[in-house]
């Protein structure tokens, strides 16, 4: 008889304990004192750049035009006084490289960056076949997996 009563009250006790635990965490009691982690990589600016890397226009709308350079600028904050490797990923709507005769959707490279210095993560339309309309996403991924990412809409400008 006692066992049946125990089994009847056990789910209720579990729910009460779970509720107390959730409530304590909600109000900031219990759990670990976790402070937010400082980012490893941060976005500095984004948009259309001139030939010298200067920001011309802060935007995510990019005209489909030869010579246009668009993207973002980032900086790493760790390791202090050191350097690290950052993966640069460019995702396009798909461009057909005539040399390979294949559709390329993603390109990736790794660059060494000095902590605190600004770096450009950009793409320049240098050839007619590179100018694909649609979403282009540029991503810079730090060694610890943190990243900055920006998506640009490449459009056909009015004549």
KEMI-869793 format. One line per 8 residues: number of its first residue (from 1); for each residue x, y, z of C-alpha. Coordinates in pm, 1 decimal. Layout:
KEMI-869793
NUM> X Y Z; ...
end
This chain:
KEMI-869793
1> 0.0 0.0 0.0; 279.4 242.1 87.8; 452.2 165.6 -239.8; 142.3 263.1 -437.5; 120.1 595.7 -251.0; 488.3 659.0 -315.6; 445.1 596.9 -687.8; 141.2 826.0 -689.8
9> 334.2 1115.4 -533.2; 666.0 1061.0 -714.8; 563.6 1233.3 -1042.6; 424.0 1529.5 -847.4; 745.4 1565.8 -645.8; 953.2 1549.0 -966.7; 744.0 1820.7 -1129.9; 772.6 2043.7 -823.9
17> 1149.8 2002.5 -810.4; 1184.9 2070.7 -1182.7; 963.1 2378.3 -1147.2; 1171.4 2510.9 -859.2; 1490.6 2458.1 -1053.0; 1355.2 2640.9 -1358.3; 1222.1 2925.3 -1147.8; 1552.3 2968.7 -966.3
25> 1743.4 2979.4 -1295.1; 1490.2 3222.2 -1442.6; 1546.6 3468.3 -1157.4; 1922.9 3424.8 -1172.0; 1961.4 3194.5 -873.2; 2134.5 2860.8 -902.0; 2344.0 2741.0 -1190.6; 2689.3 2866.7 -1276.4
33> 2797.0 3228.2 -1276.2; 2870.7 3241.1 -1645.6; 2977.7 3569.9 -1790.9; 2931.6 3623.2 -2162.8; 3231.0 3526.2 -2369.3; 3414.4 3805.4 -2547.6; 3388.3 3749.1 -2922.5; 3696.2 3629.4 -3107.1
41> 3603.3 3796.3 -3435.1; 3395.9 4110.5 -3496.6; 3245.8 4286.1 -3796.8; 3391.7 4632.8 -3859.6; 3183.0 4741.1 -4160.3; 3030.5 4610.9 -4483.1; 2918.2 4732.2 -4822.2; 3082.1 4848.8 -5145.0
49> 3451.8 4939.0 -5139.9; 3683.3 5136.2 -5367.9; 4003.2 4997.7 -5522.7; 4203.9 5099.5 -5213.9; 3971.2 4916.8 -4972.0; 3788.8 5227.1 -4851.9; 3418.0 5193.7 -4779.7; 3214.7 5382.5 -5041.2
57> 2865.1 5279.2 -4931.4; 2740.3 5077.9 -4634.1; 2483.9 4846.0 -4794.7; 2390.5 4486.9 -4867.2; 2246.3 4569.6 -5212.2; 2514.8 4536.8 -5481.3; 2476.6 4632.9 -5849.1; 2589.9 4369.1 -6097.7
65> 2868.5 4569.9 -6262.1; 3228.5 4494.9 -6364.9; 3481.4 4634.2 -6118.9; 3242.4 4642.1 -5821.7; 3401.3 4526.9 -5495.6; 3168.2 4429.7 -5211.3; 3198.4 4249.4 -4881.6; 3290.7 4318.4 -4522.8
73> 3580.7 4415.7 -4303.1; 3655.3 4223.3 -3982.3; 3900.6 4219.0 -3694.1; 4006.0 3939.1 -3458.4; 4034.5 4009.8 -3084.8; 4216.7 3694.8 -2972.6; 4481.9 3576.7 -2909.0; 4609.3 3902.6 -2764.7
81> 4931.7 4013.7 -2931.6; 4931.8 3710.6 -3158.2; 4796.0 3585.4 -3483.6; 4552.1 3320.6 -3596.2; 4408.4 3157.8 -3903.5; 4070.0 3266.6 -4037.0; 3871.9 3071.0 -4296.1; 3710.7 3287.6 -4561.4
89> 3407.1 3134.8 -4732.3; 3235.0 3293.4 -5031.9; 2897.3 3145.1 -5124.0; 2746.4 3258.2 -5454.0; 2421.1 3177.4 -5633.7; 2639.7 2971.5 -5867.3; 2888.7 3090.4 -6127.2; 3012.6 2888.6 -6423.0
97> 3390.1 2893.7 -6444.3; 3460.6 2856.7 -6819.3; 3808.6 2712.8 -6751.9; 3658.1 2422.1 -6556.4; 3312.8 2419.5 -6719.4; 3149.4 2355.0 -6380.4; 2914.5 2554.5 -6160.1; 3092.8 2687.2 -5851.0
105> 2878.4 2770.6 -5548.9; 3143.0 2804.0 -5274.5; 3507.3 2899.3 -5254.1; 3715.2 2877.5 -4941.3; 4058.8 2994.7 -4836.1; 4251.5 3033.4 -4511.8; 4441.0 3349.9 -4421.3; 4678.5 3436.1 -4137.5
113> 4562.5 3745.1 -3949.3; 4727.3 3952.8 -3679.1; 4506.7 4014.2 -3376.6; 4352.7 4362.7 -3374.3; 4426.3 4440.8 -3739.1; 4138.8 4496.3 -3985.8; 4104.6 4262.6 -4284.1; 3888.5 4280.5 -4594.0
121> 3670.2 3985.8 -4686.6; 3557.5 4102.4 -5030.8; 3474.2 3990.4 -5382.2; 3537.5 4193.9 -5697.0; 3355.7 4134.6 -6024.9; 3659.2 4109.7 -6253.4; 3510.8 3895.1 -6531.9; 3170.6 3893.7 -6699.1
129> 3100.1 3531.4 -6600.8; 3150.4 3607.4 -6229.4; 2857.9 3848.7 -6210.1; 2574.9 3625.6 -6087.4; 2259.8 3791.9 -5958.9; 2118.5 3670.0 -5629.0; 2240.8 3615.4 -5274.9; 2613.8 3614.9 -5205.6
137> 2724.7 3532.5 -4850.3; 3072.4 3610.0 -4721.1; 3179.8 3444.9 -4395.9; 3496.9 3474.6 -4187.4; 3541.7 3190.2 -3935.7; 3793.5 3213.9 -3649.7; 3986.2 2911.1 -3519.9; 3746.8 2869.4 -3225.0
145> 3448.5 2847.1 -3462.4; 3309.2 3194.8 -3397.8; 3229.6 3386.0 -3714.6; 3100.8 3697.9 -3883.3; 2881.2 3670.4 -4187.4; 2707.6 3906.6 -4426.8; 2469.7 3831.8 -4714.3; 2455.0 4064.6 -5015.1
153> 2184.9 4082.6 -5280.0; 2345.8 4127.4 -5621.8; 2095.9 4283.3 -5864.3; 2082.3 4399.8 -6226.7; 2104.5 4780.4 -6229.4; 1859.6 4976.4 -6446.7; 2019.3 5091.7 -6775.2
end
